[in-house]
Amino acid sequence: MTCVASLPLSGSICMKTDSPPTKAQMLRALLTTTRLDFIMEAHNGLSARIAEEAGFPAIWASGLAISASLGVRDNNEASWTQVVEVAEFMADATQVPILFDGDTGFGNFNNFRRLVRKLEQRGIAGVCLEDKIFPKANSFQRGPSQLLAPVDDFCGKIKAGKDAQYDESFVLIARTEALIAGCGLAEAIRRAEAYRQAGADAIIVHSAHASPDEIFAFLDRWENRHPIILIPTKYHTTPTQHFARRRVAALIWANHLLRSSIAAMQSTAVRIVRERSVSRIEPKIASLNEVFRLQGDEELRVAEGRFGDGAAQRKAILLVGTRDKSIRHLPSQKLSQAMVCVDGISIVERMCNTLSTLNVRDITIVAGSRVEAISRAAVRIVGQRVWNTSGDVGALKQAADLLQGTCVIALADVLCRRYILQQMLEDPADFVIAADRSIRRHAGRPRCLLKLANPAPHVFIDADVVLRSAAFSDAFSRFDAEWLGLLKCSARGAETLRNLVGRLNIKTTERPHSLLDALLALQNSGERIKVILVSSDWTTADSAVGLKATHQS
């Protein structure tokens, strides 16, 4: 594509009404408005997002600021690929256009046209090219001694850049340093006009004076023949309405986020060293939640729900109640079995630890008593004050809204090996429970017992085992296995269970509904409940209280 002359900046871009404008189109439109716009410097993805949220319509990927953030000088010490990579992060983090500070083009015309193509590929809306010699020096350092590129050579770079661009809306801005180098107004006008004719879409004229006089003189001579952008770093006290009256397209605040962050970091670091503590500084700095928000954590949570492989969506609801009265000999008559400690760690804490290793991070604990004793971070606590009369299902109903996605529901007094939960979570069936063929047989101690559809010991080799019936019973010989108190639901299964729990009529005058009752209700409604068989590798609190290290939490 040949594109030597610049595109007309008014009425030339036909945007489809059914699609949003591209970032390049947005930047080009900014140059044509009659309103003075402001472009803010940024030097990484985070500062770019902050600038966008503040309301700036475009962002300046400053060479000075990016170099400083990398800890190097503004003398092309950072390679062009390193700087472009930073700009790509900025473009990914924002919806507004990025104007890239291309310095001198990082070489000759050939280097510059490659830069243009790489910028377009990375979603950058435009580039600014300045007429100094590579490697450049900052405009506010050794200004009068800086050498300018020959006009013909620089115009060749502009033409090469325009010829290289794939998107006709991509913006190329030429920046003249004639005033910085002390070459005078006439030379600044001569260069700006040559650059306009070479195809530049807009012109930046730079000045190191605290007064805007030479800029105003340039604007008066220029007579609005082409869009002008200014960088008033040194003449910042000039009211912006003076630029608006002279129909300047935009002002670039070229280094202010960098400088403000430096001041804030220096102040914070010095204070922490002096006070040997962060306690007094914490209220004055951004919270971690604000950091997570700026990183886009909420978008990831939504995406996990839509596209995740299941691990990111895994949830658990732990029902911290008491299955029986077997631990009443411990000091507290109201002690929940799940709160019993084994080797210094409560059973419910152990269950949380195991779930976390399986990427189950969304954990809810429904507790019937001693809620205050549960202090684990990042765990949701739901109180259930009438457990004795509403049972496990009543407790589950308190957290019914959380029954979404792949979900584990567990009686939280269970201690089990990690592989049992892992096997359940990896099974695609809608409902999966774990059961042990070695039933714990104690006279007068009923258990949650299961009758299996395929009870043969070798069946795990070639067929699924499914639930046929279940009961809370001590008629051990009539059943095939003991349920561990663990249930895994798929996303569909969780929705089905949520609807079932919502329909159950929990009345405090009737026998409390257990989780086993919910399993039977699912089965009676036609659901298939798969059973994973284990051999020992688990226990419950009523067995664990006999261990030597067991004590009250």
C-alpha positions in Angstrom: 0.0 0.0 0.0 1.4 3.4 -1.0 0.4 6.3 1.2 2.8 9.2 0.8 0.3 12.1 1.3 -1.5 12.2 4.6 -5.1 11.2 4.8 -7.6 14.0 5.0 -8.4 14.5 8.7 -12.0 15.5 8.2 -14.7 13.3 6.7 -12.3 10.7 5.4 -12.9 7.9 7.8 -16.1 5.9 7.1 -16.9 4.1 10.3 -19.5 1.3 10.2 -22.4 2.2 12.3 -22.8 -1.4 13.5 -19.2 -1.6 14.9 -17.2 0.5 17.4 -14.4 2.6 16.1 -10.9 1.2 16.3 -8.3 2.8 18.6 -6.6 4.3 15.6 -9.9 5.8 14.4 -10.5 7.2 17.9 -7.1 8.9 18.0 -7.5 10.3 14.5 -10.9 11.7 15.4 -9.3 13.4 18.4 -7.2 15.4 16.1 -10.2 16.8 14.2 -12.4 18.0 17.0 -12.8 21.7 17.7 -12.4 20.9 21.4 -9.0 21.0 23.1 -8.3 17.5 24.4 -5.7 16.2 26.9 -3.5 13.2 26.6 -1.9 11.7 29.8 1.4 10.0 30.1 1.6 6.4 31.3 4.5 4.1 31.6 3.0 0.7 32.2 -0.3 -1.1 32.1 -1.3 0.0 35.6 -0.7 3.7 35.1 -2.4 3.5 31.7 -5.5 2.0 33.3 -5.4 4.7 36.0 -5.2 7.4 33.3 -8.1 5.9 31.4 -10.3 5.7 34.5 -9.5 9.3 35.3 -11.2 10.2 32.0 -8.4 10.9 29.5 -9.4 10.1 25.9 -5.9 9.0 24.9 -2.6 8.0 26.5 1.0 9.0 25.8 3.4 6.1 26.0 6.3 8.3 27.0 9.8 7.3 26.2 11.1 9.2 29.2 8.6 7.6 31.6 9.0 4.1 30.3 12.8 4.4 30.4 12.7 5.7 33.9 10.4 3.0 35.0 12.9 0.5 33.6 15.7 2.2 35.6 17.6 3.5 32.5 18.3 6.9 30.9 16.2 8.5 28.2 18.9 8.0 25.6 17.6 4.9 23.8 19.2 2.7 26.4 16.1 0.5 26.4 15.8 -1.2 23.1 12.8 -0.5 20.9 11.5 -4.0 21.4 11.5 -3.5 25.2 9.7 -0.2 24.9 7.1 -1.7 22.5 6.5 -4.6 24.9 5.6 -2.1 27.6 3.3 -0.2 25.3 1.6 -3.5 24.4 0.8 -4.1 28.0 -0.6 -0.6 28.1 -2.8 -1.2 25.1 -4.1 -4.5 26.5 -5.0 -2.8 29.8 -7.1 0.0 28.2 -9.8 0.8 25.7 -8.6 4.3 24.8 -5.9 4.8 22.1 -2.2 4.8 22.9 0.1 7.3 21.2 3.6 5.8 21.2 6.7 8.0 21.8 8.8 6.7 18.9 11.8 9.0 19.7 13.9 9.2 16.4 12.5 6.0 15.0 15.2 3.8 16.5 17.4 4.0 13.4 16.9 4.9 9.8 13.8 4.7 7.6 14.0 0.9 7.5 14.0 0.6 11.3 11.1 3.0 11.5 8.9 1.3 9.1 9.4 -2.0 11.0 8.5 -0.2 14.2 5.3 1.1 12.6 4.2 -2.4 11.6 5.0 -3.8 15.1 3.1 -1.1 16.8 0.0 -1.8 14.6 0.2 -5.5 15.4 0.2 -4.7 19.1 -2.9 -2.4 19.0 -1.1 0.9 19.3 -3.1 3.7 17.6 -0.3 6.0 16.6 3.4 7.0 16.8 5.3 10.3 17.3 8.6 10.7 15.4 11.0 13.5 16.4 13.6 15.1 14.2 16.7 14.5 16.3 19.7 12.2 15.7 19.8 8.6 17.0 20.5 7.9 19.9 18.4 10.7 21.2 18.9 12.9 24.3 16.0 14.2 26.3 14.7 17.6 25.1 15.4 19.2 28.5 19.0 18.0 28.7 21.7 19.7 26.5 19.0 21.2 24.4 20.9 23.8 22.3 23.7 21.4 21.7 21.4 18.7 20.2 21.7 18.0 16.5 18.7 17.8 14.2 18.2 15.4 11.4 18.4 16.7 7.9 15.0 17.6 6.7 15.1 15.3 3.6 16.2 12.4 5.7 13.5 13.0 8.2 10.8 13.4 5.5 12.0 10.0 4.1 11.3 8.4 7.5 7.8 9.9 7.5 7.1 8.6 4.0 8.5 5.2 4.9 6.3 5.0 8.0 3.2 6.0 6.1 3.9 3.5 3.4 4.5 0.7 5.9 1.2 1.1 7.9 -1.5 -1.5 7.2 -4.3 0.5 8.7 -5.0 3.8 7.0 -6.3 5.2 10.3 -3.0 4.7 12.1 -1.7 8.1 13.1 1.9 9.3 12.5 2.8 12.6 14.2 6.0 14.5 13.4 7.7 16.4 16.2 10.1 19.2 15.5 12.8 20.1 18.1 13.9 23.2 16.2 12.9 25.5 19.0 14.6 23.3 21.6 17.8 23.2 19.5 17.8 27.1 19.3 17.2 27.1 15.5 14.5 29.8 15.7 10.9 30.2 14.6 11.5 30.2 10.8 13.3 26.9 11.0 10.5 25.4 13.1 7.9 26.6 10.5 10.0 25.3 7.6 10.4 21.9 9.2 6.8 21.6 10.2 5.6 22.4 6.8 8.0 19.9 5.2 6.8 17.2 7.5 3.1 18.0 6.8 3.8 17.6 3.1 5.7 14.4 3.6 2.5 12.9 5.1 2.5 13.5 8.9 -1.0 13.5 10.3 -0.2 16.2 12.9 2.7 18.2 14.1 4.2 18.6 17.6 6.4 21.7 18.2 8.4 21.5 21.4 9.8 24.3 23.6 11.9 24.3 26.8 10.9 27.9 27.8 8.8 28.7 30.8 7.0 31.3 28.7 4.6 30.2 25.9 5.7 33.2 23.8 7.6 31.3 21.1 4.9 28.6 20.9 2.2 31.3 20.4 4.4 32.9 17.7 4.6 29.6 16.0 0.8 29.1 16.2 0.2 32.5 14.8 2.5 31.9 11.8 1.1 28.3 11.3 -2.4 29.6 10.9 -4.1 26.2 11.6 -2.9 24.7 8.4 -2.6 21.2 10.1 -3.4 19.8 13.5 -1.0 20.8 16.3 -0.3 19.0 19.5 1.7 20.6 22.3 3.7 19.4 25.3 3.6 22.2 27.9 5.9 20.6 30.5 7.9 23.8 30.9 5.2 26.4 30.3 2.6 24.6 32.4 1.4 27.8 34.2 -0.2 29.0 30.9 -4.0 28.7 31.2 -5.2 26.0 28.8 -7.9 28.2 27.4 -5.2 30.1 25.5 -4.4 27.0 23.6 -8.0 26.2 23.0 -8.5 29.7 21.5 -5.6 29.0 19.1 -7.3 25.7 18.1 -4.6 23.4 19.4 -5.9 19.8 19.0 -4.5 18.4 22.2 -2.1 18.9 25.1 0.1 16.1 26.3 0.9 15.9 30.0 4.0 14.0 29.3 5.5 12.8 32.6 3.2 13.7 35.5 2.1 10.2 36.5 5.7 9.1 36.6 6.8 12.1 38.7 3.8 11.8 41.1 4.5 8.1 41.6 8.2 8.8 42.3 7.3 11.3 44.9 4.8 9.0 46.6 7.2 6.0 46.6 10.1 8.1 48.0 7.9 9.5 50.8 6.5 6.0 51.6 9.9 4.3 51.6 11.6 7.0 53.7 8.8 6.9 56.3 8.8 3.1 56.6 12.6 3.1 57.1 12.3 5.9 59.7 9.4 4.4 61.6 10.4 0.7 61.2 6.8 -0.1 60.7 4.1 0.1 58.1 1.1 0.5 60.5 0.8 4.3 60.1 1.3 4.3 56.4 -1.3 1.6 55.6 -4.3 4.0 55.8 -2.6 6.4 53.4 -1.8 3.9 50.5 -4.0 2.0 48.1 -5.6 -1.1 49.5 -4.8 -4.5 48.1 -8.4 -4.8 47.0 -7.8 -1.6 44.9 -4.7 -3.3 43.4 -6.7 -6.4 42.5 -9.5 -4.2 41.0 -7.0 -2.4 38.8 -5.6 -5.7 37.7 -9.1 -6.8 36.5 -9.6 -9.5 39.0 -13.4 -9.3 38.6 -13.2 -9.9 34.9 -11.2 -13.1 35.6 -13.8 -14.3 38.0 -16.5 -13.9 35.4 -14.4 -15.6 32.8 -13.7 -18.5 35.1 -17.4 -19.0 35.4 -17.9 -19.0 31.6 -14.8 -20.7 30.3 -13.0 -22.4 33.2 -12.1 -26.1 33.1 -14.0 -26.7 36.4 -11.1 -26.3 38.8 -11.5 -22.5 39.0 -15.3 -23.0 39.6 -15.0 -25.5 42.4 -16.8 -24.7 45.6 -17.4 -26.5 48.9 -20.1 -26.2 51.6 -19.1 -27.7 54.9 -21.9 -28.5 57.3 -20.4 -28.2 60.8 -23.0 -30.1 62.9 -22.8 -33.2 65.1 -23.9 -36.6 63.6 -24.4 -38.2 67.1 -23.9 -37.7 70.8 -20.6 -39.6 71.0 -18.4 -36.7 72.1 -20.5 -35.4 75.0 -17.8 -36.5 77.4 -15.6 -33.6 76.2 -15.8 -30.4 78.4 -18.3 -28.5 76.2 -21.8 -29.9 75.9 -22.2 -27.8 72.7 -19.0 -28.8 71.1 -19.4 -29.6 67.4 -17.4 -32.6 66.3 -15.8 -30.6 63.4 -14.3 -28.2 66.0 -12.4 -31.0 67.7 -8.7 -30.7 67.3 -6.4 -33.5 66.2 -2.7 -32.7 66.6 -3.5 -29.1 67.2 -5.6 -28.6 64.0 -9.4 -28.7 64.0 -11.1 -31.3 61.8 -12.8 -28.6 59.8 -9.5 -26.8 59.3 -8.0 -30.0 58.0 -10.8 -30.4 55.5 -10.3 -26.8 54.3 -6.6 -27.4 53.9 -7.3 -30.5 51.8 -9.8 -28.7 49.6 -7.5 -25.8 49.0 -4.8 -28.2 47.6 -7.4 -29.3 45.1 -8.1 -25.7 44.0 -11.4 -25.5 45.9 -10.9 -22.0 47.1 -14.6 -20.9 47.5 -15.4 -22.5 50.8 -18.5 -21.9 52.9 -18.9 -23.2 56.4 -22.5 -23.5 57.8 -22.0 -23.7 61.6 -24.6 -24.6 64.2 -22.5 -23.6 67.2 -19.3 -21.9 68.2 -19.1 -19.9 65.0 -16.6 -17.6 66.7 -14.1 -20.4 66.9 -13.8 -20.6 63.1 -11.3 -18.0 62.1 -9.9 -19.3 58.8 -9.2 -16.5 56.3 -10.9 -16.5 52.9 -13.7 -18.8 54.2 -17.4 -17.7 54.2 -19.1 -18.4 57.5 -22.9 -18.8 57.7 -24.5 -19.3 61.1 -27.3 -21.8 61.6 -28.9 -21.4 65.0 -31.6 -24.1 64.9 -29.5 -27.1 63.7 -31.0 -29.6 66.1 -34.5 -29.0 64.7 -33.8 -28.2 61.0 -30.9 -30.7 60.4 -28.4 -30.8 57.6 -30.8 -29.8 54.9 -31.9 -26.8 56.8 -28.3 -25.8 57.2 -27.7 -26.4 53.5 -30.7 -24.2 52.7 -28.9 -21.3 54.4 -26.2 -21.5 51.7 -28.4 -22.7 48.8 -27.6 -19.7 46.7 -24.0 -20.9 46.6 -24.8 -24.2 45.1 -23.4 -23.3 41.7 -20.8 -25.0 39.5 -18.9 -28.0 40.6 -19.5 -28.2 44.3 -18.6 -30.5 47.3 -21.0 -30.8 50.2 -19.5 -32.4 53.2 -20.3 -33.2 56.8 -17.4 -31.4 58.2 -16.5 -33.9 60.9 -14.8 -36.1 58.2 -11.1 -36.7 58.0 -10.1 -38.3 54.7 -7.2 -38.7 52.4 -6.8 -36.2 49.6 -7.2 -38.7 46.8 -10.8 -39.4 47.8 -11.9 -35.9 47.2 -9.7 -35.6 44.1 -11.3 -38.7 42.6 -14.8 -37.3 43.3 -14.0 -33.9 41.9 -12.5 -35.4 38.7 -15.6 -37.6 38.1 -18.0 -36.0 35.5 -21.1 -37.6 37.0 -23.8 -35.2 38.3 -23.8 -36.8 41.7 -20.9 -38.7 43.2 -20.5 -40.0 46.8 -17.7 -41.9 48.5 -18.4 -45.1 50.5 -16.3 -47.6 52.4 -17.1 -51.4 52.2 -15.5 -51.8 55.6 -18.4 -50.7 57.7 -17.5 -49.5 61.2 -19.6 -51.9 63.3 -20.3 -50.8 66.9 -23.5 -52.1 68.6 -26.0 -49.3 69.2 -24.1 -46.9 66.9 -26.2 -46.4 63.7 -24.3 -45.4 60.5 -25.2 -43.9 57.1 -25.4 -47.3 55.3 -25.7 -47.9 51.6 -27.1 -50.7 49.4 -25.3 -50.7 46.1 -26.5 -51.7 42.7 -23.3 -53.5 41.8 -21.9 -54.9 45.1 -19.3 -57.3 43.7 -15.8 -56.5 45.1 -14.2 -56.5 41.6 -16.8 -54.2 40.0 -14.6 -51.1 40.2 -12.5 -52.6 37.3 -15.1 -52.4 34.6 -18.4 -50.7 35.7 -19.8 -47.9 37.7 -21.2 -48.5 41.2 -24.4 -46.7 41.8 -26.6 -46.2 44.9 -29.7 -48.4 45.2 -30.9 -47.4 48.7 -29.7 -46.0 51.9 -30.6 -45.7 55.6 -29.3 -44.5 58.9 -29.2 -47.9 60.6 -27.2 -50.4 62.7 -28.4 -53.4 60.7 -24.9 -53.6 59.2 -25.3 -57.0 57.5 -28.1 -55.8 55.3 -25.9 -53.1 53.6 -22.9 -53.1 51.4 -21.0 -50.0 52.4 -20.9 -46.9 54.8 -21.2 -43.4 53.4 -18.4 -41.0 54.3 -20.6 -38.0 54.4 -19.2 -36.5 51.1 -21.2 -35.5 48.1 -19.9 -34.0 44.8 -22.3 -32.3 42.4 -21.6 -31.1 38.9 -22.9 -27.7 37.8 -26.2 -29.4 36.7 -26.2 -31.5 39.9 -25.7 -28.4 42.1 -28.7 -26.7 40.4 -30.8 -29.8 40.9 -29.9 -30.0 44.5 -30.5 -26.3 45.0 -34.0 -26.7 43.6 -34.6 -29.7 45.8 -33.5 -28.0 49.0 -35.7 -25.1 48.1 -38.7 -27.4 47.8 -38.2 -29.3 51.0 -40.4 -28.2 53.8 -38.2 -27.7 56.9 -40.5 -27.8 60.0 -39.0 -27.6 63.4 -41.6 -30.0 64.8 -40.6 -32.9 62.6 -37.5 -35.0 62.5 -34.6 -32.9 61.1 -33.8 -33.7 57.5 -30.3 -35.1 57.1 -28.0 -35.0 54.1 -28.8 -38.7 53.6 -32.4 -37.7 53.3 -31.4 -35.3 50.5 -29.6 -38.1 48.7 -32.6 -40.4 48.9 -34.9 -37.5 47.6 -32.5 -37.1 44.6 -32.6 -40.8 43.9 -36.4 -40.9 44.2 -36.6 -38.1 41.7 -34.8 -40.2 39.2 -31.2 -39.0 39.6 -28.4 -41.4 39.3 -25.9 -41.3 42.2 -22.5 -42.7 41.5 -20.5 -44.3 44.3 -16.7 -44.3 44.6 -15.5 -47.1 46.8 -12.6 -46.6 49.2 -10.9 -48.8 51.7 -10.4 -47.1 55.0 -8.3 -43.9 54.6 -10.9 -41.9 56.4 -12.5 -41.4 59.8 -14.9 -39.1 61.7 -14.5 -37.1 64.8 -16.2 -39.6 67.0 -13.4 -42.0 66.2 -10.7 -39.2 66.3 -11.5 -38.1 69.8 -9.7 -41.2 71.1 -6.4 -40.2 69.6 -3.8 -39.2 72.1 -3.4 -35.6 70.7 -7.1 -34.8 70.6 -8.3 -31.9 72.7 -11.0 -29.3 72.7 -10.5 -26.4 70.3 
